Amino acid sequence: MTDLSAFPITQKWAPTNPEIIQLYSFPTPNGVKVSIALEEMELPYEAHKVTLADADVKSPEFLSLNPNNKIPAIIDPNGPDGQPIGLFESGAILLYLAEKTGKLIGSTATDKHHITQWLMFQMGGLGPMLGQLGFFYKFAGSQIEDPRPRERYIGETKRLLAVVDKQLEGQEWIAGDFSIADIAIAPWLAALVFYEAQEVTGWADHTNAVAYVDRVLKRPAVQKGRSIPARD
Ligand SMILES: N[C@@H](CCC(=O)N[C@@H](CS)C(=O)NCC(=O)O)C(=O)O
């Protein structure tokens, strides 16, 4: 039996089956990227609920796996060098899983680079900007009187939506076949509903993006992955 006791996180969130991938997550746009990928790739895994409360993400056990106190993170007992591997950052995890399985990363080297490019676009642009939009438009930051942060992130979101919409003109997925880039991008676009920011960002005018999100969310593995781990 694989021994994961070298990972202190297993003291707080004990594996039931240490032979399979351990996922530490919560069903947010960043968290569900990994559960969706695991479902799409048909990899066996065990999901542990790590809430965004300090008692979880800032616990010493969680910090031992991700010093940056953010979900998602994983341990794969069957790592690449015959050793268990721990990983954080959803983009790094998606690339790892795609390389491990050879799935959802295209079929040529050119495909792989284009998919990586759009994955990085989400990690460096779409995710951080929409996350700040949520903070300044819906959550605590919406109380701030100075309109500039709100305007800044509404403007950036509109700009990014236009980029996505144009890229999707005449194509089903963001970069060739359905890939980890779609798994990264679609949950963030869907988050505009939760942020109640569809109207202010002109979401409905981006008809390619609207149809795209519907297409992604219809996939059975996406539907399942979006609710893992269960909130309660
Ligand atoms: N770049 C990171 C971002 C992860 C992230 O922002 N996670 C949020 C939830 S969506 C979190 O854990 N927040 C808890 C905190 O910051 O204390 C990734 O993609 O994995």
The ligand as an SDF file (V2000), in Angstrom:
LIG
                    3D

 20 19  0  0  0  0  0  0  0  0999 V2000
   -3.7110   30.7830   -9.4380 N   0  0  0  0  0  0  0  0  0  0  0  0
   -4.3770   29.9000   -8.5080 C   0  0  0  0  0  0  0  0  0  0  0  0
   -5.5500   30.6130   -7.9070 C   0  0  0  0  0  0  0  0  0  0  0  0
   -6.3140   29.7560   -6.9350 C   0  0  0  0  0  0  0  0  0  0  0  0
   -7.3220   30.5640   -6.1200 C   0  0  0  0  0  0  0  0  0  0  0  0
   -7.4580   31.7940   -6.2990 O   0  0  0  0  0  0  0  0  0  0  0  0
   -8.0460   29.8850   -5.2430 N   0  0  0  0  0  0  0  0  0  0  0  0
   -9.0110   30.5650   -4.3860 C   0  0  0  0  0  0  0  0  0  0  0  0
  -10.3980   30.0110   -4.6050 C   0  0  0  0  0  0  0  0  0  0  0  0
  -10.9280   30.2180   -6.2870 S   0  0  0  0  0  0  0  0  0  0  0  0
   -8.6430   30.3160   -2.9220 C   0  0  0  0  0  0  0  0  0  0  0  0
   -8.2580   29.2320   -2.5670 O   0  0  0  0  0  0  0  0  0  0  0  0
   -8.7530   31.3330   -2.0720 N   0  0  0  0  0  0  0  0  0  0  0  0
   -8.5010   31.2150   -0.6470 C   0  0  0  0  0  0  0  0  0  0  0  0
   -7.6370   32.3250   -0.1110 C   0  0  0  0  0  0  0  0  0  0  0  0
   -7.0820   33.1050   -0.9030 O   0  0  0  0  0  0  0  0  0  0  0  0
   -7.4830   32.3920    1.1140 O   0  0  0  0  0  0  0  0  0  0  0  0
   -4.8190   28.6340   -9.2400 C   0  0  0  0  0  0  0  0  0  0  0  0
   -5.2410   28.7590  -10.3870 O   0  0  0  0  0  0  0  0  0  0  0  0
   -4.7480   27.5320   -8.6700 O   0  0  0  0  0  0  0  0  0  0  0  0
  1  2  1  0
  2  3  1  0
  2 18  1  0
  3  4  1  0
  4  5  1  0
  5  6  2  0
  5  7  1  0
  7  8  1  0
  8  9  1  0
  8 11  1  0
  9 10  1  0
 11 12  2  0
 11 13  1  0
 13 14  1  0
 14 15  1  0
 15 16  2  0
 15 17  1  0
 18 19  2  0
 18 20  1  0
M  END
$$$$
